[in-house]
Amino acid sequence: RTPPFLHSVRRLGGPSNVELVMDRQCVTSSNLASVGYENKSQTLEVEFTSGAVYQYYDVPVDVYEGLMRAASHGQYLNAHVKKGGYRYKQVR
């Protein structure tokens, strides 16, 4: 069974200030609630169980796919995204 998707619309900052429509997939994790990815902008969006939502920018699709396949989503996020040095912003 496919986990449910959450839909969010965010306005990206910066010079482009484009609107980003993001569908996040719910994940089974003690730390993460849902994860989404937008291919064109290479934006990874992560909702934490606390309710906070972060966007990570210029993340390659293979990193997103690895996150979704990982046995531990939280450990993968820490090792490959947070420590990967990607720009990020808290959006909620």
Jmol script that loads the backbone (N, CA, C; Angstrom):
load data "model"
ATOM      1  N   ARG A   1       0.842  -1.185   0.000  1.00  0.00           N
ATOM      2  CA  ARG A   1       0.000   0.000   0.000  1.00  0.00           C
ATOM      3  C   ARG A   1       0.882   1.241   0.000  1.00  0.00           C
ATOM      4  N   THR A   2       0.577   2.180  -0.848  1.00  0.00           N
ATOM      5  CA  THR A   2       1.341   3.414  -0.955  1.00  0.00           C
ATOM      6  C   THR A   2       0.942   4.370   0.164  1.00  0.00           C
ATOM      7  N   PRO A   3       1.931   4.920   0.872  1.00  0.00           N
ATOM      8  CA  PRO A   3       1.605   5.897   1.926  1.00  0.00           C
ATOM      9  C   PRO A   3       0.917   7.121   1.333  1.00  0.00           C
ATOM     10  N   PRO A   4       0.116   7.800   2.136  1.00  0.00           N
ATOM     11  CA  PRO A   4      -0.575   8.989   1.629  1.00  0.00           C
ATOM     12  C   PRO A   4       0.392  10.121   1.299  1.00  0.00           C
ATOM     13  N   PHE A   5      -0.066  11.004   0.451  1.00  0.00           N
ATOM     14  CA  PHE A   5       0.718  12.172   0.076  1.00  0.00           C
ATOM     15  C   PHE A   5       0.110  13.410   0.707  1.00  0.00           C
ATOM     16  N   LEU A   6       0.960  14.342   1.058  1.00  0.00           N
ATOM     17  CA  LEU A   6       0.549  15.647   1.552  1.00  0.00           C
ATOM     18  C   LEU A   6       0.910  16.661   0.491  1.00  0.00           C
ATOM     19  N   HIS A   7       0.110  17.670   0.300  1.00  0.00           N
ATOM     20  CA  HIS A   7       0.319  18.661  -0.746  1.00  0.00           C
ATOM     21  C   HIS A   7       0.615  20.004  -0.092  1.00  0.00           C
ATOM     22  N   SER A   8       1.681  20.638  -0.533  1.00  0.00           N
ATOM     23  CA  SER A   8       1.980  21.970  -0.005  1.00  0.00           C
ATOM     24  C   SER A   8       2.419  22.879  -1.134  1.00  0.00           C
ATOM     25  N   VAL A   9       2.158  24.148  -0.975  1.00  0.00           N
ATOM     26  CA  VAL A   9       2.586  25.150  -1.945  1.00  0.00           C
ATOM     27  C   VAL A   9       3.426  26.163  -1.186  1.00  0.00           C
ATOM     28  N   ARG A  10       4.619  26.412  -1.692  1.00  0.00           N
ATOM     29  CA  ARG A  10       5.532  27.348  -1.033  1.00  0.00           C
ATOM     30  C   ARG A  10       6.051  28.336  -2.058  1.00  0.00           C
ATOM     31  N   ARG A  11       6.380  29.508  -1.615  1.00  0.00           N
ATOM     32  CA  ARG A  11       7.036  30.487  -2.470  1.00  0.00           C
ATOM     33  C   ARG A  11       8.516  30.478  -2.132  1.00  0.00           C
ATOM     34  N   LEU A  12       9.319  30.156  -3.131  1.00  0.00           N
ATOM     35  CA  LEU A  12      10.761  30.144  -2.918  1.00  0.00           C
ATOM     36  C   LEU A  12      11.273  31.570  -2.874  1.00  0.00           C
ATOM     37  N   GLY A  13      12.222  31.814  -2.031  1.00  0.00           N
ATOM     38  CA  GLY A  13      12.827  33.131  -1.960  1.00  0.00           C
ATOM     39  C   GLY A  13      13.871  33.320  -3.042  1.00  0.00           C
ATOM     40  N   GLY A  14      14.634  34.340  -2.925  1.00  0.00           N
ATOM     41  CA  GLY A  14      15.702  34.587  -3.888  1.00  0.00           C
ATOM     42  C   GLY A  14      15.222  35.352  -5.101  1.00  0.00           C
ATOM     43  N   PRO A  15      16.091  35.519  -6.081  1.00  0.00           N
ATOM     44  CA  PRO A  15      15.767  36.347  -7.239  1.00  0.00           C
ATOM     45  C   PRO A  15      14.628  35.783  -8.083  1.00  0.00           C
ATOM     46  N   SER A  16      14.479  34.446  -8.131  1.00  0.00           N
ATOM     47  CA  SER A  16      13.423  33.881  -8.975  1.00  0.00           C
ATOM     48  C   SER A  16      12.052  33.999  -8.315  1.00  0.00           C
ATOM     49  N   ASN A  17      12.003  33.852  -6.999  1.00  0.00           N
ATOM     50  CA  ASN A  17      10.771  33.953  -6.229  1.00  0.00           C
ATOM     51  C   ASN A  17       9.627  33.188  -6.887  1.00  0.00           C
ATOM     52  N   VAL A  18       9.913  31.959  -7.325  1.00  0.00           N
ATOM     53  CA  VAL A  18       8.916  31.139  -8.000  1.00  0.00           C
ATOM     54  C   VAL A  18       8.091  30.355  -7.000  1.00  0.00           C
ATOM     55  N   GLU A  19       6.892  29.982  -7.425  1.00  0.00           N
ATOM     56  CA  GLU A  19       6.040  29.171  -6.580  1.00  0.00           C
ATOM     57  C   GLU A  19       6.394  27.704  -6.796  1.00  0.00           C
ATOM     58  N   LEU A  20       6.503  26.968  -5.724  1.00  0.00           N
ATOM     59  CA  LEU A  20       6.872  25.559  -5.775  1.00  0.00           C
ATOM     60  C   LEU A  20       5.727  24.732  -5.223  1.00  0.00           C
ATOM     61  N   VAL A  21       5.226  23.816  -6.017  1.00  0.00           N
ATOM     62  CA  VAL A  21       4.195  22.893  -5.554  1.00  0.00           C
ATOM     63  C   VAL A  21       4.892  21.598  -5.182  1.00  0.00           C
ATOM     64  N   MET A  22       4.706  21.174  -3.961  1.00  0.00           N
ATOM     65  CA  MET A  22       5.434  20.024  -3.442  1.00  0.00           C
ATOM     66  C   MET A  22       4.447  18.992  -2.918  1.00  0.00           C
ATOM     67  N   ASP A  23       4.583  17.764  -3.382  1.00  0.00           N
ATOM     68  CA  ASP A  23       3.835  16.648  -2.816  1.00  0.00           C
ATOM     69  C   ASP A  23       4.792  15.868  -1.944  1.00  0.00           C
ATOM     70  N   ARG A  24       4.455  15.746  -0.676  1.00  0.00           N
ATOM     71  CA  ARG A  24       5.292  14.992   0.252  1.00  0.00           C
ATOM     72  C   ARG A  24       4.648  13.652   0.536  1.00  0.00           C
ATOM     73  N   GLN A  25       5.481  12.623   0.611  1.00  0.00           N
ATOM     74  CA  GLN A  25       5.012  11.287   0.929  1.00  0.00           C
ATOM     75  C   GLN A  25       5.262  11.014   2.405  1.00  0.00           C
ATOM     76  N   CYS A  26       4.249  10.511   3.101  1.00  0.00           N
ATOM     77  CA  CYS A  26       4.420  10.153   4.503  1.00  0.00           C
ATOM     78  C   CYS A  26       5.423   9.009   4.610  1.00  0.00           C
ATOM     79  N   VAL A  27       6.268   9.072   5.629  1.00  0.00           N
ATOM     80  CA  VAL A  27       7.274   8.034   5.851  1.00  0.00           C
ATOM     81  C   VAL A  27       7.148   7.499   7.277  1.00  0.00           C
ATOM     82  N   THR A  28       7.624   6.276   7.462  1.00  0.00           N
ATOM     83  CA  THR A  28       7.636   5.664   8.786  1.00  0.00           C
ATOM     84  C   THR A  28       8.990   5.966   9.413  1.00  0.00           C
ATOM     85  N   SER A  29       8.980   6.844  10.398  1.00  0.00           N
ATOM     86  CA  SER A  29      10.212   7.295  11.023  1.00  0.00           C
ATOM     87  C   SER A  29       9.883   7.910  12.371  1.00  0.00           C
ATOM     88  N   SER A  30      10.804   7.810  13.305  1.00  0.00           N
ATOM     89  CA  SER A  30      10.590   8.444  14.611  1.00  0.00           C
ATOM     90  C   SER A  30      10.856   9.938  14.558  1.00  0.00           C
ATOM     91  N   ASN A  31      11.544  10.417  13.506  1.00  0.00           N
ATOM     92  CA  ASN A  31      11.936  11.819  13.417  1.00  0.00           C
ATOM     93  C   ASN A  31      11.302  12.558  12.245  1.00  0.00           C
ATOM     94  N   LEU A  32      11.044  11.860  11.133  1.00  0.00           N
ATOM     95  CA  LEU A  32      10.493  12.479   9.935  1.00  0.00           C
ATOM     96  C   LEU A  32       9.045  12.063   9.742  1.00  0.00           C
ATOM     97  N   ALA A  33       8.202  13.014   9.344  1.00  0.00           N
ATOM     98  CA  ALA A  33       6.791  12.714   9.082  1.00  0.00           C
ATOM     99  C   ALA A  33       6.525  12.515   7.599  1.00  0.00           C
ATOM    100  N   SER A  34       7.143  13.363   6.738  1.00  0.00           N
ATOM    101  CA  SER A  34       6.915  13.257   5.298  1.00  0.00           C
ATOM    102  C   SER A  34       8.090  13.869   4.549  1.00  0.00           C
ATOM    103  N   VAL A  35       8.248  13.420   3.289  1.00  0.00           N
ATOM    104  CA  VAL A  35       9.365  13.851   2.446  1.00  0.00           C
ATOM    105  C   VAL A  35       8.845  14.086   1.042  1.00  0.00           C
ATOM    106  N   GLY A  36       9.277  15.188   0.423  1.00  0.00           N
ATOM    107  CA  GLY A  36       8.910  15.465  -0.962  1.00  0.00           C
ATOM    108  C   GLY A  36      10.103  15.947  -1.746  1.00  0.00           C
ATOM    109  N   TYR A  37       9.961  15.888  -3.070  1.00  0.00           N
ATOM    110  CA  TYR A  37      11.059  16.311  -3.941  1.00  0.00           C
ATOM    111  C   TYR A  37      10.473  16.913  -5.203  1.00  0.00           C
ATOM    112  N   GLU A  38      11.056  18.027  -5.637  1.00  0.00           N
ATOM    113  CA  GLU A  38      10.648  18.683  -6.880  1.00  0.00           C
ATOM    114  C   GLU A  38      11.846  18.657  -7.820  1.00  0.00           C
ATOM    115  N   ASN A  39      11.692  17.913  -8.935  1.00  0.00           N
ATOM    116  CA  ASN A  39      12.815  17.660  -9.841  1.00  0.00           C
ATOM    117  C   ASN A  39      13.411  18.905 -10.473  1.00  0.00           C
ATOM    118  N   LYS A  40      12.575  19.778 -10.985  1.00  0.00           N
ATOM    119  CA  LYS A  40      13.084  20.929 -11.751  1.00  0.00           C
ATOM    120  C   LYS A  40      14.013  21.804 -10.918  1.00  0.00           C
ATOM    121  N   SER A  41      13.619  22.079  -9.689  1.00  0.00           N
ATOM    122  CA  SER A  41      14.431  22.938  -8.820  1.00  0.00           C
ATOM    123  C   SER A  41      15.382  22.136  -7.928  1.00  0.00           C
ATOM    124  N   GLN A  42      15.275  20.819  -7.971  1.00  0.00           N
ATOM    125  CA  GLN A  42      16.066  19.929  -7.109  1.00  0.00           C
ATOM    126  C   GLN A  42      15.910  20.310  -5.632  1.00  0.00           C
ATOM    127  N   THR A  43      14.649  20.522  -5.249  1.00  0.00           N
ATOM    128  CA  THR A  43      14.346  20.909  -3.872  1.00  0.00           C
ATOM    129  C   THR A  43      13.778  19.718  -3.116  1.00  0.00           C
ATOM    130  N   LEU A  44      14.419  19.399  -1.997  1.00  0.00           N
ATOM    131  CA  LEU A  44      13.963  18.359  -1.086  1.00  0.00           C
ATOM    132  C   LEU A  44      13.232  19.044   0.058  1.00  0.00           C
ATOM    133  N   GLU A  45      12.023  18.610   0.349  1.00  0.00           N
ATOM    134  CA  GLU A  45      11.259  19.193   1.451  1.00  0.00           C
ATOM    135  C   GLU A  45      11.000  18.102   2.480  1.00  0.00           C
ATOM    136  N   VAL A  46      11.327  18.384   3.730  1.00  0.00           N
ATOM    137  CA  VAL A  46      11.205  17.414   4.808  1.00  0.00           C
ATOM    138  C   VAL A  46      10.350  17.995   5.923  1.00  0.00           C
ATOM    139  N   GLU A  47       9.323  17.257   6.297  1.00  0.00           N
ATOM    140  CA  GLU A  47       8.510  17.615   7.462  1.00  0.00           C
ATOM    141  C   GLU A  47       8.938  16.706   8.601  1.00  0.00           C
ATOM    142  N   PHE A  48       9.276  17.304   9.727  1.00  0.00           N
ATOM    143  CA  PHE A  48       9.680  16.548  10.906  1.00  0.00           C
ATOM    144  C   PHE A  48       8.467  16.271  11.782  1.00  0.00           C
ATOM    145  N   THR A  49       8.580  15.297  12.657  1.00  0.00           N
ATOM    146  CA  THR A  49       7.462  14.945  13.532  1.00  0.00           C
ATOM    147  C   THR A  49       7.100  16.095  14.473  1.00  0.00           C
ATOM    148  N   SER A  50       8.001  17.031  14.660  1.00  0.00           N
ATOM    149  CA  SER A  50       7.739  18.216  15.482  1.00  0.00           C
ATOM    150  C   SER A  50       6.793  19.187  14.784  1.00  0.00           C
ATOM    151  N   GLY A  51       6.608  19.004  13.458  1.00  0.00           N
ATOM    152  CA  GLY A  51       5.793  19.919  12.670  1.00  0.00           C
ATOM    153  C   GLY A  51       6.619  20.894  11.845  1.00  0.00           C
ATOM    154  N   ALA A  52       7.920  20.998  12.142  1.00  0.00           N
ATOM    155  CA  ALA A  52       8.798  21.882  11.371  1.00  0.00           C
ATOM    156  C   ALA A  52       8.981  21.323   9.965  1.00  0.00           C
ATOM    157  N   VAL A  53       9.062  22.234   8.977  1.00  0.00           N
ATOM    158  CA  VAL A  53       9.278  21.837   7.584  1.00  0.00           C
ATOM    159  C   VAL A  53      10.498  22.594   7.067  1.00  0.00           C
ATOM    160  N   TYR A  54      11.429  21.849   6.463  1.00  0.00           N
ATOM    161  CA  TYR A  54      12.647  22.431   5.893  1.00  0.00           C
ATOM    162  C   TYR A  54      12.722  22.101   4.412  1.00  0.00           C
ATOM    163  N   GLN A  55      13.260  23.037   3.651  1.00  0.00           N
ATOM    164  CA  GLN A  55      13.589  22.792   2.255  1.00  0.00           C
ATOM    165  C   GLN A  55      15.099  22.817   2.109  1.00  0.00           C
ATOM    166  N   TYR A  56      15.618  21.816   1.395  1.00  0.00           N
ATOM    167  CA  TYR A  56      17.047  21.706   1.090  1.00  0.00           C
ATOM    168  C   TYR A  56      17.185  21.888  -0.417  1.00  0.00           C
ATOM    169  N   TYR A  57      18.113  22.742  -0.848  1.00  0.00           N
ATOM    170  CA  TYR A  57      18.197  23.160  -2.244  1.00  0.00           C
ATOM    171  C   TYR A  57      19.360  22.498  -2.984  1.00  0.00           C
ATOM    172  N   ASP A  58      19.144  22.288  -4.289  1.00  0.00           N
ATOM    173  CA  ASP A  58      20.153  21.706  -5.189  1.00  0.00           C
ATOM    174  C   ASP A  58      20.561  20.296  -4.764  1.00  0.00           C
ATOM    175  N   VAL A  59      19.585  19.540  -4.297  1.00  0.00           N
ATOM    176  CA  VAL A  59      19.814  18.159  -3.876  1.00  0.00           C
ATOM    177  C   VAL A  59      19.598  17.248  -5.091  1.00  0.00           C
ATOM    178  N   PRO A  60      20.595  16.464  -5.485  1.00  0.00           N
ATOM    179  CA  PRO A  60      20.421  15.567  -6.628  1.00  0.00           C
ATOM    180  C   PRO A  60      19.334  14.519  -6.369  1.00  0.00           C
ATOM    181  N   VAL A  61      18.681  14.101  -7.428  1.00  0.00           N
ATOM    182  CA  VAL A  61      17.580  13.142  -7.310  1.00  0.00           C
ATOM    183  C   VAL A  61      18.042  11.834  -6.682  1.00  0.00           C
ATOM    184  N   ASP A  62      19.296  11.430  -6.903  1.00  0.00           N
ATOM    185  CA  ASP A  62      19.760  10.172  -6.316  1.00  0.00           C
ATOM    186  C   ASP A  62      19.848  10.253  -4.794  1.00  0.00           C
ATOM    187  N   VAL A  63      20.082  11.431  -4.245  1.00  0.00           N
ATOM    188  CA  VAL A  63      20.079  11.597  -2.786  1.00  0.00           C
ATOM    189  C   VAL A  63      18.654  11.444  -2.253  1.00  0.00           C
ATOM    190  N   TYR A  64      17.692  12.054  -2.940  1.00  0.00           N
ATOM    191  CA  TYR A  64      16.276  11.888  -2.557  1.00  0.00           C
ATOM    192  C   TYR A  64      15.873  10.412  -2.627  1.00  0.00           C
ATOM    193  N   GLU A  65      16.220   9.747  -3.725  1.00  0.00           N
ATOM    194  CA  GLU A  65      15.850   8.341  -3.883  1.00  0.00           C
ATOM    195  C   GLU A  65      16.497   7.478  -2.798  1.00  0.00           C
ATOM    196  N   GLY A  66      17.736   7.785  -2.449  1.00  0.00           N
ATOM    197  CA  GLY A  66      18.403   7.073  -1.364  1.00  0.00           C
ATOM    198  C   GLY A  66      17.705   7.281  -0.039  1.00  0.00           C
ATOM    199  N   LEU A  67      17.259   8.502   0.205  1.00  0.00           N
ATOM    200  CA  LEU A  67      16.530   8.811   1.433  1.00  0.00           C
ATOM    201  C   LEU A  67      15.245   7.997   1.518  1.00  0.00           C
ATOM    202  N   MET A  68      14.542   7.902   0.410  1.00  0.00           N
ATOM    203  CA  MET A  68      13.271   7.180   0.417  1.00  0.00           C
ATOM    204  C   MET A  68      13.471   5.664   0.548  1.00  0.00           C
ATOM    205  N   ARG A  69      14.615   5.142   0.104  1.00  0.00           N
ATOM    206  CA  ARG A  69      14.905   3.703   0.197  1.00  0.00           C
ATOM    207  C   ARG A  69      15.560   3.313   1.526  1.00  0.00           C
ATOM    208  N   ALA A  70      16.068   4.275   2.244  1.00  0.00           N
ATOM    209  CA  ALA A  70      16.870   3.996   3.438  1.00  0.00           C
ATOM    210  C   ALA A  70      16.072   3.269   4.517  1.00  0.00           C
ATOM    211  N   ALA A  71      16.751   2.360   5.201  1.00  0.00           N
ATOM    212  CA  ALA A  71      16.128   1.665   6.328  1.00  0.00           C
ATOM    213  C   ALA A  71      15.806   2.652   7.446  1.00  0.00           C
ATOM    214  N   SER A  72      16.679   3.654   7.626  1.00  0.00           N
ATOM    215  CA  SER A  72      16.438   4.720   8.600  1.00  0.00           C
ATOM    216  C   SER A  72      16.473   6.058   7.858  1.00  0.00           C
ATOM    217  N   HIS A  73      15.312   6.661   7.687  1.00  0.00           N
ATOM    218  CA  HIS A  73      15.232   7.940   6.978  1.00  0.00           C
ATOM    219  C   HIS A  73      15.996   9.031   7.730  1.00  0.00           C
ATOM    220  N   GLY A  74      15.883   9.041   9.043  1.00  0.00           N
ATOM    221  CA  GLY A  74      16.554  10.060   9.848  1.00  0.00           C
ATOM    222  C   GLY A  74      18.066   9.970   9.764  1.00  0.00           C
ATOM    223  N   GLN A  75      18.605   8.748   9.829  1.00  0.00           N
ATOM    224  CA  GLN A  75      20.058   8.577   9.738  1.00  0.00           C
ATOM    225  C   GLN A  75      20.566   8.968   8.360  1.00  0.00           C
ATOM    226  N   TYR A  76      19.811   8.610   7.319  1.00  0.00           N
ATOM    227  CA  TYR A  76      20.221   8.970   5.964  1.00  0.00           C
ATOM    228  C   TYR A  76      20.196  10.483   5.779  1.00  0.00           C
ATOM    229  N   LEU A  77      19.142  11.129   6.271  1.00  0.00           N
ATOM    230  CA  LEU A  77      19.039  12.581   6.167  1.00  0.00           C
ATOM    231  C   LEU A  77      20.248  13.240   6.836  1.00  0.00           C
ATOM    232  N   ASN A  78      20.592  12.799   8.034  1.00  0.00           N
ATOM    233  CA  ASN A  78      21.737  13.377   8.740  1.00  0.00           C
ATOM    234  C   ASN A  78      23.040  13.170   7.983  1.00  0.00           C
ATOM    235  N   ALA A  79      23.272  11.952   7.494  1.00  0.00           N
ATOM    236  CA  ALA A  79      24.548  11.615   6.868  1.00  0.00           C
ATOM    237  C   ALA A  79      24.713  12.201   5.471  1.00  0.00           C
ATOM    238  N   HIS A  80      23.622  12.249   4.691  1.00  0.00           N
ATOM    239  CA  HIS A  80      23.749  12.603   3.280  1.00  0.00           C
ATOM    240  C   HIS A  80      23.176  13.968   2.903  1.00  0.00           C
ATOM    241  N   VAL A  81      22.301  14.507   3.729  1.00  0.00           N
ATOM    242  CA  VAL A  81      21.703  15.814   3.409  1.00  0.00           C
ATOM    243  C   VAL A  81      22.250  16.883   4.355  1.00  0.00           C
ATOM    244  N   LYS A  82      22.041  16.716   5.636  1.00  0.00           N
ATOM    245  CA  LYS A  82      22.521  17.729   6.587  1.00  0.00           C
ATOM    246  C   LYS A  82      24.041  17.872   6.531  1.00  0.00           C
ATOM    247  N   LYS A  83      24.753  16.759   6.542  1.00  0.00           N
ATOM    248  CA  LYS A  83      26.215  16.811   6.486  1.00  0.00           C
ATOM    249  C   LYS A  83      26.723  16.981   5.057  1.00  0.00           C
ATOM    250  N   GLY A  84      25.808  16.946   4.084  1.00  0.00           N
ATOM    251  CA  GLY A  84      26.173  17.136   2.685  1.00  0.00           C
ATOM    252  C   GLY A  84      26.386  18.591   2.319  1.00  0.00           C
ATOM    253  N   GLY A  85      26.025  19.496   3.214  1.00  0.00           N
ATOM    254  CA  GLY A  85      26.284  20.909   3.006  1.00  0.00           C
ATOM    255  C   GLY A  85      25.300  21.629   2.099  1.00  0.00           C
ATOM    256  N   TYR A  86      24.124  21.048   1.881  1.00  0.00           N
ATOM    257  CA  TYR A  86      23.132  21.706   1.017  1.00  0.00           C
ATOM    258  C   TYR A  86      22.548  22.931   1.717  1.00  0.00           C
ATOM    259  N   ARG A  87      22.289  23.965   0.927  1.00  0.00           N
ATOM    260  CA  ARG A  87      21.601  25.151   1.464  1.00  0.00           C
ATOM    261  C   ARG A  87      20.215  24.712   1.923  1.00  0.00           C
ATOM    262  N   TYR A  88      19.706  25.355   2.957  1.00  0.00           N
ATOM    263  CA  TYR A  88      18.373  24.990   3.449  1.00  0.00           C
ATOM    264  C   TYR A  88      17.694  26.190   4.071  1.00  0.00           C
ATOM    265  N   LYS A  89      16.393  26.033   4.255  1.00  0.00           N
ATOM    266  CA  LYS A  89      15.595  27.078   4.892  1.00  0.00           C
ATOM    267  C   LYS A  89      14.429  26.423   5.601  1.00  0.00           C
ATOM    268  N   GLN A  90      14.142  26.890   6.809  1.00  0.00           N
ATOM    269  CA  GLN A  90      12.938  26.424   7.496  1.00  0.00           C
ATOM    270  C   GLN A  90      11.766  27.201   6.935  1.00  0.00           C
ATOM    271  N   VAL A  91      10.753  26.477   6.453  1.00  0.00           N
ATOM    272  CA  VAL A  91       9.599  27.133   5.832  1.00  0.00           C
ATOM    273  C   VAL A  91       8.350  27.031   6.701  1.00  0.00           C
ATOM    274  N   ARG A  92       8.440  26.238   7.766  1.00  0.00           N
ATOM    275  CA  ARG A  92       7.340  26.185   8.744  1.00  0.00           C
ATOM    276  C   ARG A  92       7.876  25.666  10.060  1.00  0.00           C
TER     277      ARG A  92
END
end "model"
wireframe off; spacefill off
backbone 0.3
color backbone group
